[in-house]
Amino acid sequence: MSERDLAVLALERQSWPGPGAKERAVRERLGITPTRYYQLLNVLLDDPRALAHDPVTVNRLRRLRQARRERR
């Protein structure tokens, strides 16, 4: 996994104080747009290396993604 992949997972482990804080952190720390961030995150959720690196975060996000899909 790349340093950027690890940074994406690290951002997802954090809790955010209010609206916009996470998006600001994505731009400042990673230098990418929030849209690109979520694209990368979705790819990471299907990567077995990400699951091995941070199973709690990846499984939590997989459950949230699945719940959103089921609501559609």
C-alpha positions, 0 to 999 in steps of 0.5 A: 500500500502506498503512503497515500493509501495509509493516509486515507485510512488514517483520516477515516480513523479520526472523528471530525468536529463539524461539517467541512473539517474532514474535507479541509483535512483531505485538501490540506494533508493529501492535496486532493479533492474530497471527490477523489478522496472518496474514490480512492477510499472505495477502492481501498475498501475492496483491497485485502491489504487495507483490510489486513492493515486496519480491519476495524476501520475497513469493516466499519466502512464496508458495513456503512457502504453496504447499508447505503446500497441496500437503501437504494 
